[in-house]
Amino acid sequence: MKKRQLMILTVFVGGLTGSIPVIKAQEWRLMSREEIEAKVHPVLLEQAGEFLHFDTCRLSVGTINEQSQPKTVYFHFQNVSQQTITLNKVTTTCGCTVAGFCKKPLAPNEESIISLTFHPRNRPGTVDAEALVYTNLSDFSPVARLSLCGYVSASDEWNHLPQNMGHLRLARKQVSFSKAGKTTIERIACANSGDHPLKLNALLLPSCLKFHTEPAVLAPGQEGDLVITLDKEKLPSFHTEEKHLSLIIDGVIGKPSEKTIEVIIKN
């Protein structure tokens, strides 16, 4: 049976500060799911810890504001092997993060650092970025996976919309209906804090709920509403005091848990 093929577009921009996957039309080609996974999440070089030892592979940028200056953290490491090792490249998984390192050959027991600089502008929410470290030992398998964590708080411009899903700012992430009540429509005030239009949809939408935005496309800087409609005729019966449903908003960046609207229906 043939493996399912997917279209992927990849090119790597090299240099001292690492490389970032970007799209380039002439480089479209068919790749299997396994090939895609290998590109996005490459397996570390076998016994990688026997070559370079890092004090830690995860650092936090703390809690910073969208308007803050870029934050740089430093990963200290040592060549614990018996051979000279050269860092060839450090690739990052997000354009918001830039890597810096020295290409000077590292003798046994010699120490060095890799810097990761995170740019918070227009990046509200949880920080979740990775960097892969490649050496002369292998062009295909990294010897370390470094990660950044932290949180970027939104600028004061949107302080009346305290919740966020990537560039989507929200007044709240929860709506409530009463099974016996007359209200069948709930609105959540929202705004697009990013630089690109947002066209939103809802994933895992139960048949008793409908979702749309007003306006249908949120332009950069524009405010609007998420509109959630309950169809009581399609509401399944339940005997508990409350029924909880979840909508995952599609069209914004973030983990599913960060893009969820909770719908509470009271009996």
Backbone as CSV, one residue per row, in Angstrom:
resi,resn,N_x,N_y,N_z,CA_x,CA_y,CA_z,C_x,C_y,C_z
1,MET,0.845,-1.193,0.000,0.000,0.000,0.000,0.884,1.247,0.000
2,LYS,0.624,2.168,-0.858,1.449,3.372,-0.950,1.212,4.261,0.246
3,LYS,2.295,4.903,0.698,2.168,5.857,1.796,1.479,7.120,1.299
4,ARG,0.685,7.689,2.163,0.022,8.930,1.801,1.068,10.019,1.643
5,GLN,0.965,10.767,0.569,1.933,11.829,0.288,1.345,13.186,0.632
6,LEU,2.157,14.042,1.149,1.753,15.416,1.457,2.674,16.373,0.735
7,MET,2.147,17.560,0.478,2.969,18.591,-0.139,3.637,19.404,0.951
8,ILE,4.940,19.642,0.811,5.641,20.501,1.763,6.621,21.368,1.006
9,LEU,6.893,22.502,1.555,7.738,23.488,0.916,8.785,23.918,1.914
10,THR,10.070,23.681,1.643,11.081,23.991,2.638,12.338,24.526,1.984
11,VAL,12.905,25.541,2.567,14.232,26.022,2.207,14.859,26.534,3.481
12,PHE,16.163,26.386,3.620,16.821,26.836,4.838,17.733,28.028,4.524
13,VAL,17.566,29.057,5.333,18.382,30.251,5.193,19.523,30.136,6.178
14,GLY,20.744,29.937,5.715,21.866,29.687,6.611,22.524,30.964,7.081
15,GLY,23.569,30.752,7.896,24.306,31.902,8.372,24.696,31.738,9.817
16,LEU,25.387,32.706,10.346,25.898,32.661,11.705,24.790,32.552,12.718
17,THR,23.658,33.166,12.462,22.592,33.195,13.446,21.616,32.043,13.288
18,GLY,21.940,31.069,12.480,21.060,29.909,12.373,20.275,29.917,11.088
19,SER,19.298,29.025,10.989,18.495,28.943,9.781,17.051,28.717,10.136
20,ILE,16.145,29.259,9.329,14.722,29.229,9.597,14.001,28.677,8.385
21,PRO,13.102,27.693,8.568,12.337,27.194,7.429,11.427,28.273,6.863
22,VAL,11.506,28.494,5.550,10.628,29.454,4.895,10.078,28.826,3.619
23,ILE,9.057,29.435,3.050,8.401,28.877,1.870,8.962,29.489,0.592
24,LYS,9.228,28.659,-0.390,9.724,29.111,-1.681,9.077,28.248,-2.754
25,ALA,8.329,28.880,-3.667,7.438,28.153,-4.566,8.148,27.093,-5.395
26,GLN,9.337,27.398,-5.916,9.979,26.463,-6.831,10.514,25.219,-6.125
27,GLU,10.442,25.146,-4.801,10.997,24.000,-4.090,9.922,23.075,-3.532
28,TRP,8.683,23.206,-4.021,7.626,22.258,-3.649,8.049,20.856,-4.102
29,ARG,7.839,19.877,-3.255,8.041,18.502,-3.657,7.204,17.597,-2.761
30,LEU,6.978,16.369,-3.212,6.190,15.417,-2.428,7.056,14.790,-1.348
31,MET,6.501,14.769,-0.126,7.204,14.124,0.976,6.215,13.290,1.775
32,SER,6.679,12.174,2.316,5.828,11.337,3.148,5.715,11.962,4.532
33,ARG,4.767,11.459,5.336,4.621,11.944,6.702,5.913,11.719,7.497
34,GLU,6.563,10.586,7.251,7.801,10.294,7.964,8.896,11.298,7.627
35,GLU,8.965,11.693,6.358,9.976,12.673,5.945,9.694,14.036,6.563
36,ILE,8.405,14.411,6.604,8.034,15.686,7.210,8.392,15.698,8.685
37,GLU,8.057,14.598,9.373,8.352,14.505,10.799,9.863,14.590,11.048
38,ALA,10.650,13.952,10.186,12.099,13.978,10.337,12.660,15.379,10.155
39,LYS,12.012,16.180,9.284,12.454,17.552,9.071,12.104,18.436,10.260
40,VAL,10.870,18.279,10.762,10.391,19.152,11.828,10.941,18.736,13.186
41,HIS,10.994,17.417,13.425,11.467,16.910,14.717,12.558,15.866,14.492
42,PRO,13.745,16.291,14.044,14.812,15.328,13.763,15.283,14.629,15.039
43,VAL,15.669,13.376,14.877,16.169,12.595,16.014,17.585,13.051,16.340
44,LEU,17.882,13.160,17.643,19.220,13.560,18.049,20.235,12.498,17.655
45,LEU,21.465,12.945,17.411,22.562,12.038,17.094,22.700,11.002,18.203
46,GLU,22.916,9.753,17.812,23.041,8.688,18.806,24.151,9.010,19.800
47,GLN,23.861,8.857,21.095,24.796,9.154,22.189,25.290,10.600,22.123
48,ALA,24.363,11.506,21.787,24.732,12.918,21.644,25.348,13.488,22.909
49,GLY,24.888,13.007,24.073,25.407,13.523,25.337,26.862,13.215,25.587
50,GLU,27.430,12.313,24.790,28.849,11.982,24.953,29.754,12.961,24.202
51,PHE,29.150,13.897,23.477,29.946,14.859,22.708,29.898,16.258,23.328
52,LEU,28.697,16.777,23.513,28.547,18.097,24.120,27.668,17.975,25.358
53,HIS,28.100,18.587,26.442,27.296,18.604,27.671,26.831,20.027,27.935
54,PHE,25.503,20.231,28.018,24.921,21.534,28.323,24.524,21.603,29.791
55,ASP,24.781,22.746,30.418,24.350,22.936,31.807,22.845,22.743,31.915
56,THR,22.113,23.251,30.928,20.673,23.053,30.813,20.291,23.211,29.349
57,CYS,19.239,22.519,28.930,18.763,22.653,27.555,17.460,23.429,27.496
58,ARG,17.030,24.000,28.613,15.784,24.772,28.653,15.975,25.991,29.551
59,LEU,15.699,27.166,28.978,15.809,28.414,29.730,14.550,29.255,29.527
60,SER,14.287,30.125,30.477,13.088,30.969,30.427,13.471,32.421,30.133
61,VAL,12.652,33.079,29.327,12.825,34.514,29.103,12.011,35.300,30.129
62,GLY,11.309,34.578,31.017,10.495,35.228,32.038,9.196,35.771,31.460
63,THR,8.603,36.688,32.167,7.397,37.364,31.692,7.788,38.740,31.185
64,ILE,7.580,38.974,29.896,7.940,40.243,29.281,6.745,40.785,28.519
65,ASN,6.835,42.051,28.128,5.749,42.704,27.413,6.024,42.694,25.914
66,GLU,4.955,42.797,25.128,5.101,42.871,23.675,6.045,43.991,23.244
67,GLN,6.059,45.078,24.006,6.871,46.233,23.638,8.283,46.169,24.225
68,SER,8.601,45.080,24.937,9.931,44.953,25.533,11.007,44.774,24.461
69,GLN,12.238,45.097,24.840,13.373,44.843,23.955,13.604,43.337,23.846
70,PRO,14.216,42.879,22.751,14.504,41.448,22.621,15.269,40.924,23.834
71,LYS,14.942,39.709,24.245,15.561,39.093,25.425,16.506,37.991,24.989
72,THR,17.766,38.057,25.465,18.778,37.067,25.106,19.122,36.199,26.303
73,VAL,19.154,34.889,26.085,19.597,33.953,27.115,20.767,33.156,26.559
74,TYR,21.564,32.571,27.471,22.800,31.914,27.058,22.846,30.476,27.569
75,PHE,23.114,29.554,26.640,23.261,28.143,26.975,24.749,27.805,27.020
76,HIS,25.251,27.453,28.195,26.670,27.114,28.361,26.861,25.606,28.141
77,PHE,27.932,25.265,27.420,28.181,23.851,27.159,29.675,23.583,27.084
78,GLN,30.022,22.286,27.105,31.412,21.859,27.082,31.579,20.671,26.153
79,ASN,32.708,20.632,25.465,33.064,19.479,24.643,33.602,18.393,25.576
80,VAL,32.809,17.346,25.815,33.217,16.298,26.748,33.763,15.072,26.003
81,SER,33.962,15.193,24.692,34.508,14.082,23.915,36.029,14.191,23.849
82,GLN,36.630,13.265,23.151,38.078,13.270,22.978,38.481,13.765,21.595
83,GLN,37.566,14.440,20.898,37.861,14.950,19.564,37.448,16.405,19.443
84,THR,38.028,17.079,18.469,37.681,18.479,18.210,36.329,18.536,17.500
85,ILE,35.451,19.427,17.984,34.102,19.544,17.439,33.852,20.978,16.998
86,THR,33.211,21.133,15.837,32.862,22.449,15.309,31.350,22.567,15.163
87,LEU,30.792,23.651,15.652,29.370,23.918,15.444,29.172,24.440,14.025
88,ASN,28.349,23.748,13.241,28.094,24.162,11.865,26.927,25.124,11.751
89,LYS,25.847,24.837,12.499,24.653,25.682,12.422,23.770,25.425,13.628
90,VAL,22.934,26.429,13.934,21.906,26.301,14.964,20.613,26.805,14.336
91,THR,19.675,25.900,14.097,18.419,26.278,13.455,17.351,26.541,14.512
92,THR,16.460,27.468,14.224,15.383,27.794,15.149,14.032,27.481,14.509
93,THR,13.046,27.139,15.341,11.728,26.737,14.848,10.781,27.913,14.694
94,CYS,11.216,29.104,15.054,10.329,30.268,14.990,11.133,31.486,14.560
95,GLY,10.542,32.294,13.678,11.208,33.504,13.225,11.394,34.533,14.319
96,CYS,10.738,34.318,15.472,10.864,35.246,16.591,12.158,35.024,17.365
97,THR,12.871,33.949,17.063,14.070,33.590,17.821,15.283,33.514,16.897
98,VAL,16.373,34.144,17.317,17.603,34.163,16.529,18.728,33.565,17.365
99,ALA,19.505,32.670,16.752,20.596,32.002,17.456,21.934,32.650,17.132
100,GLY,22.836,32.637,18.093,24.198,33.121,17.897,25.190,32.122,18.479
101,PHE,26.296,31.861,17.771,27.278,30.900,18.255,28.612,31.148,17.557
102,CYS,29.656,30.506,18.052,31.000,30.641,17.484,31.354,29.396,16.682
103,LYS,31.881,29.593,15.480,32.252,28.472,14.613,33.694,28.017,14.834
104,LYS,34.368,28.604,15.804,35.746,28.192,16.097,35.753,26.743,16.600
105,PRO,36.648,25.891,16.078,36.726,24.500,16.536,36.908,24.427,18.051
106,LEU,36.205,23.491,18.664,36.184,23.356,20.112,37.007,22.129,20.498
107,ALA,38.117,22.347,21.181,38.990,21.254,21.589,38.357,20.477,22.748
108,PRO,38.820,19.251,23.003,38.297,18.478,24.139,38.377,19.286,25.438
109,ASN,37.298,19.243,26.225,37.154,19.942,27.511,36.962,21.457,27.379
110,GLU,37.009,21.979,26.154,36.811,23.424,25.974,35.330,23.771,26.105
111,GLU,35.042,24.982,26.625,33.677,25.433,26.858,33.306,26.547,25.882
112,SER,32.002,26.716,25.647,31.512,27.783,24.781,30.053,28.069,25.142
113,ILE,29.424,28.986,24.407,28.025,29.317,24.663,27.259,29.451,23.340
114,ILE,25.968,29.220,23.426,25.041,29.501,22.329,24.017,30.484,22.875
115,SER,23.776,31.566,22.153,22.779,32.545,22.592,21.511,32.392,21.758
116,LEU,20.380,32.559,22.417,19.087,32.610,21.733,18.428,33.927,22.112
117,THR,18.103,34.727,21.089,17.474,36.028,21.308,16.031,35.969,20.857
118,PHE,15.118,36.223,21.787,13.684,36.168,21.511,13.139,37.578,21.304
119,HIS,12.398,37.787,20.211,11.795,39.074,19.882,10.296,39.024,20.202
120,PRO,9.830,39.738,21.232,8.445,39.596,21.693,7.411,40.406,20.932
121,ARG,7.840,41.323,20.087,6.874,42.195,19.429,5.844,41.381,18.634
122,ASN,4.561,41.659,18.888,3.446,40.963,18.234,3.464,39.460,18.494
123,ARG,4.008,39.053,19.655,4.056,37.633,20.021,3.425,37.402,21.388
124,PRO,2.208,37.888,21.642,1.614,37.698,22.973,1.317,36.231,23.242
125,GLY,1.395,35.858,24.514,1.069,34.497,24.898,2.284,33.710,25.354
126,THR,2.132,32.394,25.363,3.180,31.497,25.848,4.353,31.445,24.877
127,VAL,5.564,31.516,25.412,6.779,31.368,24.604,7.102,29.884,24.501
128,ASP,7.220,29.385,23.289,7.524,27.967,23.063,8.342,27.860,21.779
129,ALA,9.654,28.038,21.898,10.546,28.032,20.731,11.687,27.052,20.977
130,GLU,12.184,26.465,19.893,13.274,25.499,19.997,14.408,25.855,19.042
131,ALA,15.586,25.355,19.377,16.747,25.499,18.501,17.461,24.153,18.443
132,LEU,17.913,23.766,17.256,18.616,22.509,17.055,20.072,22.793,16.743
133,VAL,20.969,22.094,17.424,22.405,22.341,17.321,23.043,21.258,16.454
134,TYR,23.677,21.683,15.348,24.338,20.758,14.432,25.849,20.995,14.463
135,THR,26.612,19.921,14.329,28.072,20.015,14.351,28.664,19.294,13.142
136,ASN,29.993,19.253,13.084,30.684,18.535,12.009,30.509,17.022,12.127
137,LEU,29.916,16.553,13.217,29.696,15.119,13.395,28.586,14.597,12.497
138,SER,27.619,15.493,12.158,26.509,15.078,11.316,25.793,16.290,10.747
139,ASP,25.481,16.234,9.442,24.720,17.309,8.810,23.221,17.103,8.982
140,PHE,22.825,15.905,9.416,21.401,15.568,9.444,20.843,15.395,10.854
141,SER,21.659,14.976,11.803,21.189,14.735,13.168,21.791,15.747,14.130
142,PRO,20.951,16.521,14.833,21.472,17.494,15.796,22.040,16.789,17.029
143,VAL,22.922,17.486,17.744,23.491,16.930,18.975,22.775,17.468,20.211
144,ALA,21.909,18.476,20.015,21.167,19.018,21.156,19.921,19.737,20.661
145,ARG,18.891,19.702,21.491,17.657,20.448,21.243,17.470,21.421,22.414
146,LEU,17.592,22.716,22.122,17.458,23.753,23.149,16.064,24.364,23.066
147,SER,15.523,24.769,24.187,14.172,25.331,24.161,14.055,26.559,25.047
148,LEU,13.146,27.444,24.643,12.835,28.657,25.399,11.401,28.558,25.901
149,CYS,11.169,29.033,27.119,9.823,29.141,27.647,9.655,30.541,28.228
150,GLY,8.448,30.861,28.642,8.170,32.184,29.201,6.788,32.649,28.797
151,TYR,6.547,33.916,28.998,5.225,34.463,28.659,5.373,35.912,28.223
152,VAL,4.650,36.272,27.145,4.647,37.648,26.638,3.275,38.251,26.927
153,SER,3.244,39.271,27.776,1.978,39.940,28.068,1.683,40.957,26.976
154,ALA,0.413,41.165,26.719,-0.005,42.076,25.650,0.249,43.523,26.041
155,SER,0.405,44.370,25.029,0.612,45.788,25.273,-0.661,46.424,25.812
156,ASP,-0.518,47.593,26.428,-1.654,48.265,27.068,-2.753,48.660,26.084
157,GLU,-2.434,48.671,24.800,-3.419,49.061,23.801,-4.660,48.181,23.866
158,TRP,-4.475,46.932,24.301,-5.578,45.985,24.336,-5.885,45.526,25.755
159,ASN,-5.621,46.389,26.746,-5.841,45.953,28.124,-7.311,45.729,28.460
160,HIS,-8.228,46.215,27.621,-9.652,45.948,27.850,-10.057,44.573,27.318
161,LEU,-9.117,43.902,26.656,-9.339,42.541,26.162,-8.207,41.682,26.730
162,PRO,-8.335,41.260,27.972,-7.203,40.652,28.694,-6.791,39.260,28.242
163,GLN,-7.678,38.518,27.553,-7.333,37.167,27.114,-6.737,37.200,25.701
164,ASN,-5.924,36.222,25.386,-5.337,36.205,24.038,-5.188,34.787,23.508
165,MET,-5.278,34.698,22.190,-4.965,33.486,21.432,-4.058,33.932,20.297
166,GLY,-2.764,33.897,20.507,-1.856,34.457,19.512,-2.134,35.941,19.358
167,HIS,-2.471,36.368,18.122,-2.760,37.780,17.870,-4.235,38.119,18.072
168,LEU,-5.045,37.165,18.461,-6.456,37.426,18.733,-6.619,37.767,20.211
169,ARG,-7.114,38.972,20.493,-7.375,39.407,21.866,-8.856,39.235,22.162
170,LEU,-9.165,38.800,23.401,-10.532,38.472,23.770,-10.899,39.070,25.121
171,ALA,-12.177,39.379,25.290,-12.665,39.832,26.588,-12.740,38.663,27.566
172,ARG,-13.017,37.469,27.063,-13.144,36.268,27.898,-13.020,35.037,27.020
173,LYS,-12.869,33.873,27.661,-12.776,32.610,26.949,-13.878,31.641,27.375
174,GLN,-14.977,32.202,27.828,-16.063,31.364,28.316,-17.402,32.037,28.061
175,VAL,-18.405,31.250,27.666,-19.771,31.745,27.538,-20.696,30.771,28.248
176,SER,-21.871,31.276,28.637,-22.810,30.452,29.390,-24.222,30.610,28.836
177,PHE,-24.918,29.488,28.703,-26.317,29.469,28.286,-27.136,28.749,29.356
178,SER,-28.429,29.028,29.392,-29.351,28.284,30.245,-30.282,27.473,29.347
179,LYS,-30.421,26.187,29.648,-31.266,25.320,28.833,-32.714,25.811,28.816
180,ALA,-33.129,26.428,29.934,-34.508,26.904,30.039,-34.644,28.380,29.674
181,GLY,-33.526,29.063,29.483,-33.564,30.498,29.216,-33.877,30.812,27.764
182,LYS,-34.053,32.108,27.490,-34.396,32.545,26.138,-33.165,32.898,25.305
183,THR,-32.044,33.169,25.975,-30.841,33.589,25.259,-30.236,32.429,24.476
184,THR,-30.050,32.636,23.184,-29.438,31.600,22.340,-28.187,32.107,21.620
185,ILE,-27.846,33.364,21.838,-26.662,33.941,21.189,-25.792,34.626,22.245
186,GLU,-24.491,34.325,22.237,-23.527,34.991,23.112,-22.425,35.590,22.247
187,ARG,-21.979,36.781,22.634,-20.914,37.472,21.910,-19.712,37.680,22.818
188,ILE,-18.537,37.520,22.239,-17.290,37.800,22.950,-16.552,38.892,22.191
189,ALA,-16.348,40.031,22.826,-15.609,41.121,22.185,-14.178,40.666,21.907
190,CYS,-13.667,41.019,20.743,-12.337,40.576,20.350,-11.657,41.636,19.490
191,ALA,-10.381,41.431,19.197,-9.624,42.350,18.338,-8.427,41.613,17.752
192,ASN,-7.972,42.075,16.607,-6.776,41.547,15.952,-5.606,42.461,16.292
193,SER,-4.689,41.966,17.152,-3.540,42.774,17.566,-2.323,42.570,16.664
194,GLY,-2.463,41.746,15.617,-1.330,41.458,14.749,-1.266,42.322,13.506
195,ASP,-0.404,41.910,12.577,-0.170,42.671,11.347,-0.856,42.061,10.130
196,HIS,-1.549,40.937,10.306,-2.195,40.265,9.176,-3.665,40.003,9.498
197,PRO,-4.531,39.975,8.479,-5.960,39.718,8.711,-6.174,38.343,9.356
198,LEU,-7.230,38.228,10.149,-7.589,36.969,10.790,-8.959,36.517,10.288
199,LYS,-9.009,35.321,9.720,-10.271,34.688,9.348,-10.403,33.445,10.221
200,LEU,-11.384,33.424,11.093,-11.478,32.414,12.140,-12.596,31.409,11.883
201,ASN,-12.354,30.188,12.293,-13.353,29.126,12.275,-13.270,28.382,13.602
202,ALA,-14.237,27.511,13.854,-14.223,26.701,15.071,-14.086,25.235,14.709
203,LEU,-13.150,24.548,15.377,-12.964,23.116,15.195,-13.742,22.361,16.270
204,LEU,-14.042,21.106,16.003,-14.770,20.245,16.950,-16.083,20.892,17.368
205,LEU,-16.768,21.497,16.415,-17.998,22.224,16.709,-19.166,21.249,16.878
206,PRO,-19.766,21.172,18.061,-20.938,20.301,18.250,-22.090,20.765,17.363
207,SER,-22.974,19.838,17.010,-24.082,20.171,16.103,-25.031,21.203,16.703
208,CYS,-25.050,21.321,18.026,-25.965,22.264,18.662,-25.412,23.689,18.702
209,LEU,-24.176,23.882,18.241,-23.548,25.204,18.278,-23.167,25.669,16.880
210,LYS,-23.265,26.973,16.675,-22.785,27.608,15.455,-21.824,28.729,15.843
211,PHE,-20.855,28.986,14.950,-19.821,29.983,15.259,-19.541,30.849,14.033
212,HIS,-19.429,32.153,14.248,-18.923,33.042,13.204,-18.386,34.303,13.874
213,THR,-17.722,35.126,13.098,-17.208,36.392,13.621,-17.860,37.558,12.892
214,GLU,-17.955,38.647,13.551,-18.432,39.903,12.955,-17.390,40.979,13.238
215,PRO,-16.723,41.462,12.169,-16.854,41.089,10.752,-16.286,39.695,10.478
216,ALA,-16.534,39.200,9.254,-16.091,37.854,8.890,-14.569,37.737,8.893
217,VAL,-13.881,38.828,8.559,-12.418,38.881,8.594,-12.019,40.080,9.448
218,LEU,-11.170,39.834,10.441,-10.689,40.912,11.307,-9.405,41.489,10.722
219,ALA,-9.452,42.737,10.300,-8.258,43.397,9.774,-7.301,43.722,10.925
220,PRO,-6.018,43.935,10.644,-5.076,44.310,11.705,-5.570,45.535,12.475
221,GLY,-5.598,45.427,13.813,-6.037,46.526,14.658,-7.546,46.666,14.788
222,GLN,-8.303,45.822,14.100,-9.767,45.945,14.102,-10.386,45.154,15.255
223,GLU,-11.447,45.716,15.841,-12.199,45.033,16.882,-13.469,44.444,16.287
224,GLY,-14.002,43.411,16.953,-15.223,42.760,16.481,-15.789,41.862,17.550
225,ASP,-16.523,40.832,17.133,-17.158,39.889,18.055,-17.005,38.465,17.555
226,LEU,-16.778,37.539,18.496,-16.990,36.128,18.230,-18.438,35.852,18.585
227,VAL,-19.189,35.242,17.682,-20.616,35.008,17.901,-20.868,33.513,17.990
228,ILE,-21.389,33.078,19.140,-21.684,31.672,19.370,-23.184,31.516,19.550
229,THR,-23.805,30.665,18.716,-25.254,30.471,18.737,-25.590,29.054,19.183
230,LEU,-26.539,28.940,20.113,-26.990,27.635,20.604,-28.320,27.259,19.957
231,ASP,-28.359,26.080,19.342,-29.600,25.524,18.784,-30.132,24.519,19.807
232,LYS,-31.129,24.927,20.591,-31.619,24.088,21.682,-32.284,22.814,21.189
233,GLU,-32.802,22.831,19.970,-33.448,21.637,19.432,-32.442,20.522,19.164
234,LYS,-31.175,20.894,18.936,-30.141,19.899,18.677,-29.302,19.599,19.915
235,LEU,-29.664,20.214,21.031,-28.921,20.011,22.268,-29.211,18.624,22.832
236,PRO,-28.195,17.786,23.006,-28.447,16.443,23.569,-28.883,16.549,25.026
237,SER,-29.675,15.605,25.462,-30.162,15.629,26.842,-29.022,15.310,27.809
238,PHE,-29.068,15.911,28.965,-28.087,15.620,30.003,-28.760,15.807,31.353
239,HIS,-28.288,15.061,32.346,-28.936,15.037,33.647,-28.101,15.701,34.733
240,THR,-26.926,16.160,34.368,-26.094,16.873,35.341,-26.530,18.329,35.431
241,GLU,-25.996,19.018,36.406,-26.362,20.422,36.603,-25.856,21.293,35.459
242,GLU,-24.692,20.961,34.940,-24.109,21.721,33.841,-23.507,20.776,32.809
243,LYS,-23.498,21.230,31.561,-22.811,20.507,30.486,-21.743,21.429,29.917
244,HIS,-20.532,20.931,29.767,-19.419,21.737,29.273,-19.021,21.269,27.873
245,LEU,-18.965,22.213,26.952,-18.525,21.952,25.589,-17.328,22.844,25.276
246,SER,-16.515,22.426,24.318,-15.322,23.206,23.967,-15.265,23.479,22.476
247,LEU,-14.892,24.708,22.128,-14.642,25.089,20.745,-13.172,25.445,20.607
248,ILE,-12.493,24.865,19.628,-11.098,25.219,19.366,-11.076,26.189,18.191
249,ILE,-10.539,27.378,18.412,-10.526,28.412,17.381,-9.401,28.156,16.398
250,ASP,-9.756,28.058,15.120,-8.789,27.834,14.047,-8.537,29.150,13.321
251,GLY,-7.273,29.426,13.013,-6.925,30.665,12.329,-5.973,31.522,13.134
252,VAL,-5.613,31.046,14.346,-4.651,31.731,15.199,-3.582,30.745,15.627
253,ILE,-2.422,31.270,16.026,-1.298,30.441,16.434,-1.429,30.087,17.909
254,GLY,-1.101,28.853,18.244,-1.128,28.447,19.635,-1.487,26.987,19.792
255,LYS,-1.267,26.452,20.979,-1.652,25.088,21.273,-3.172,25.010,21.381
256,PRO,-3.771,23.835,21.124,-5.223,23.702,21.242,-5.762,24.167,22.591
257,SER,-5.032,23.877,23.670,-5.500,24.279,25.001,-5.533,25.790,25.172
258,GLU,-4.724,26.496,24.363,-4.679,27.957,24.451,-5.693,28.625,23.524
259,LYS,-6.324,27.838,22.638,-7.257,28.379,21.645,-8.681,27.888,21.876
260,THR,-8.999,27.559,23.117,-10.278,26.928,23.428,-11.254,27.908,24.072
261,ILE,-12.474,27.922,23.557,-13.592,28.640,24.174,-14.444,27.597,24.898
262,GLU,-14.687,27.822,26.191,-15.531,26.901,26.952,-16.975,27.377,26.916
263,VAL,-17.872,26.469,26.563,-19.305,26.762,26.524,-19.978,25.972,27.649
264,ILE,-20.626,26.680,28.566,-21.316,26.047,29.681,-22.818,26.152,29.442
265,ILE,-23.507,25.030,29.513,-24.965,25.000,29.357,-25.549,24.497,30.663
266,LYS,-26.351,25.330,31.300,-26.953,24.969,32.587,-28.325,24.360,32.385
267,ASN,-28.601,23.324,33.144,-29.853,22.587,33.021,-31.045,23.398,33.546
